[in-house]
Amino acid sequence: MSLYDDAVLVLKGYEGQEELRQSYLDHLGAHPDGMWKSCHAGHVTASALVVDPEEGRVLLTLHKKLRMWLQMGGHCEPEDPTLAAAALREATEESGVAGLTLLPGGPVRLDRHPIPPPCHFHFDVQYAVVAPAGAVQEISDESLDLRWFGYDEVKDVADDSVVRLLDATRARL
């Protein structure tokens, strides 16, 4: 199964955010290359919120280009077999944390947001991953900083999309 096919199946099975979910499916239906950065009409991305439920905290990255505290994530790669694998890969690469595990149940949220030209939108499929006890992070070259924040601190440093992702993740936990 291709990554495109996996994305369509994941989105068809995703419950909630019906109008937004359908816009993702419509985009992929109109753009067979809609999984890739080269699709200038917009493309699907995969992200993951790194959580440590035992300590009540999340790991956020200070994104180098956007200069915002965000969850880990980014573009899908041809070697990614699934969206979930892409999200896990991105979270591992950007956090440096070994042993992350996907929170069961598939994506936690969807978030479509505009991006600078030449592309128009990221159709982000958002997962959550659980960090192992004693996780040690290591900053990547994509970040200016990497820091753990208590659940109650996130609203003070991150935008509403990250707060919504955290709320949905906590509800699933």
Helices and strands as residue ranges (DSSP letters): H 3-13, H 18-30, E 43-52, E 57-63, E 69-70, E 72-75, H 83-95, E 101-102, E 109-114, E 121-130, E 143-150, G 151-153, H 154-157, H 160-172
